[in-house]
Amino acid sequence: MENGNSAGRGKLFWIGWIVSILPCLLLLMSAAMKFIKPAGFDEGLQHMGWTADRMATIGVVEIACVILYLIPKTAVLGAILLAAYLGGAVATHVRVGDPFIAPVLAGIFLWLGLWLRDARLRELLPLRS
């Protein structure tokens, strides 16, 4: 029987990693932008109600949560923390009247990817027909 670690590397495991990597790339790009601060960044922050002096801290938190998610032994903790982070992103977007589908989809993909790659999570949260 496949367990939650890399011992059972079936199709679901590898599909799970592919699904997991997609939102991680999005979040790492988001964190990078908080450090790079491209043109128009400050205007976007003002629209969202944030200030530039907070972005480095938020970027570090974002990267730390992604790292926890990508390490198999801490992946569930990382997923919980990223779900909380993305919940804040959804709330911010809703508050200013912007579309909020991207952070919702990122959260869905994070949990789906983890569910596919970890048999223990599939046992805990089985799909029912």
N, C-alpha and C positions, 0 to 999 in steps of 0.2 A: 504494500500500500504506500502511496506517495505521501510523504510528510511535508511539513511546512518549510523545511530547509532545502538546500540544493541537491539532496540525495536523489529525489525523484524528479528528474528533469524531462517531463513529458511535454506534449504540445501546449497544454494550458499554462505551464510554467513559463515557457518562452513567449507565448502570446501575452501573458500577464506582464512580463518585463517590457515588451514593446508598448503596450498600453500605458504602463507606468512611466515610461521615459518621456512620452509626449507632454504631459502636464509639467513634468520636472523641467523640461527645456523651456517651457513658457515661464515658469516661476524663476528659473535662473536668469532668463533674459530680463524679466521684470526687475530682479535684484540688481543686475548689471546696470540697468538704466538709472537706478537710484544712486549709483556711484558715478556713472559717466555724465549724467545730467545733460542730455542732448538739447539742442535748440527747441524752445517752446516748453521745456520741462516745467519751469516756474509758473507759467500761465496755466498749465494743466493742474498743477498742485493747488493753485489758488482756486480754480474751479471746484476742485474736490474738497477744499477746506483744510488742506494740509500746508505745512511750511517746509522749506528745503532743509532746515536744520534737523529735522526728524528722519529724513530719508535714509541716512547711513545706518542708523539703528534699525530701522525697519528692514533694510536690505540684509543686514547681518542676521536678523531673526529669520527672514525668508530663506537664506542660504542654509542656516543651521537646521531648520525644519526639513528642508529637502534632503540634506545629508542624512539626518535621522531616518527619513523615509526610505532612502536607497540602501541602507545597511539592513540586511535581513533580520537581525536580532532586534532592531529598534524600529522596524518598519511600521508596526501598528501605532506606536507612540508618535512617530513622524506623521502618519496619516491623520491621527486625531489632532495634532497641532496644526497641520496644514488645513484641515477642515475648519478649525477655529479661525485661522488666518484668512481663509477664503470667505468665511462668513462675514468677517469684518469688511472685506472687499465688496461683497454683495451689499451690505448695509450702506457703505459709502456711496456706491453707485445708485442705489435706490434713493438715498437722501437727496442727491443732486439731480435726479431724474435722468440718469444715463442708462444705457442698456447694461444689463448685469448677467447676460447669458455666459460670457467667457469664464468668470470665476465659478459659476454653477457647473458648467461642463468640466472645468478642471477638477473640481471636487469629485464629480461622478467618475471621471477617468482615473483619478488617484485610487479611489476605493475599488473600482472594477479591476484595475490592474493588480492591486494587492490581493483581491479575492481570487483572481485567476492564478496567481503565482504561489498562494499559500493554502495548502489543503486544510490546515487547521481552521482557517477562516471560513472556508467553504463548508466545513462540518458545523461550525458555530452559526453560520448564516446560510443555510441551504436554500436553494431555489425550490419552490414547490409547484407541482403541476396541477 
